[in-house]
Amino acid sequence: MMLFLAKRFLGQKNERSVRSQIMLISFLGLLFVSAFVIVALAILSGSQKVYRDAVLNFNAHILIFHQDGLYEHEVKSINAFLLENTQGFHASGYQYHEILVPTKLGLKPVIVKGIELAQKKEVYPLSWQEEKNFSGDGAYLGKELYRSLQARGETFSYINAKEGLSLKQSLRIAGQFESGYFDFDERFVLMDLALLRKTFSKAQQVEGLEIRLNHVEELDVVAEALWQKFGDDFEIQTWKELNHSLFEALKLDRTVVFSVSLLVVMIACLNFFGFLFLFFMERRREFLLLNRLGLSKQGLGRLLVFVGLSVGGASVGLGSVLGLAFVFYLHKVGIALDPTVYFVDRVPVFLEPIWIVAFVSGALLLCWLTAQLAGMVLLKDKKA
């Protein structure tokens, strides 16, 4: 019966009717708001995924270091302990050195990181690209740094600032790596530890040890075991501690954006209150007649709720479809960004079903609450 009555009232067309115009405004308003929120949530999730994945791929799960470095016997002791206390891991010692590289925009400070290249794909699950026909020792440049080189061939030039700006030297290019995060891809060069020591006369001890576990769920247990065994001798940090401020900021961003999105939807739902009010006022005689024929106030209230949910649900549903279509377009085609500002070269998108379901459920709940409130206000008159 409610479906029949709602269909009859909503189906009556009157282009001059204020009710029709308000209904159209309410419908389109919530439709575009829903589409906008879906796209905003997808872009936010995409940005967070890019930053999170880049950080976690470029930085290992556990970092063990000392200001005076780690000696070979200390590294062996840590590896032996891990073999007994984990289900599998990969580790790489590391050392840093800073150089200046001539690029198309001038001299750029670059961090050279020495790692154990034999473990590069296991400890650093980045996108690696080898140079054609390359053999021997060489360095891997970040993708953006590789693109910006002033002159490029089989080698790239650099200046070791400690030896004077006039002394230009070169390194062979073994390939490129890409983390997906512009800052890493522009500022880093990765090379083998032995080559780093040979090139820059670095000490034999490594500055620290990066460890990536085969089973990340072991992280807290393994980190605690390392603290108990080596905590008095070395500094130990997990990726959670190392990037705590970043992940807290990302979490706060999500909460704020989702809250603002629901607030925007709530404001859009106020249009429905006006629509339902005018809907009742224009059809007051018909509602009174239904009341005299036996439809109770509770029944009239349920009718208003049904009408509100019908219009609101349709607008939220179509708006969500429109938003998802635009997200698909962004994923397939994309919109270019300036990576020097946004740290990515295109708008990142990623759909998290739980956020979409939460938003749609919240929007429909607001429509229902708005319709309930309108029914309570309109039917408060005892003459109805």
Secondary structure as UniProt FT lines:
FT   HELIX           2..11
FT   TURN            15..16
FT   HELIX           18..58
FT   STRAND          62..70
FT   HELIX           72..85
FT   STRAND          89..103
FT   TURN            104..105
FT   STRAND          106..115
FT   HELIX           117..119
FT   HELIX           120..123
FT   STRAND          127..130
FT   TURN            132..133
FT   STRAND          139..142
FT   HELIX           143..148
FT   STRAND          155..159
FT   HELIX           161..163
FT   TURN            165..166
FT   STRAND          168..178
FT   HELIX           182..187
FT   STRAND          188..192
FT   HELIX           193..200
FT   STRAND          206..213
FT   HELIX           216..218
FT   HELIX           219..230
FT   TURN            231..233
FT   STRAND          235..238
FT   HELIX           239..242
FT   HELIX           244..282
FT   HELIX           284..292
FT   TURN            293..294
FT   HELIX           297..332
FT   HELIX           339..342
FT   HELIX           353..378
FT   TURN            379..380
FT   TURN            382..383
//
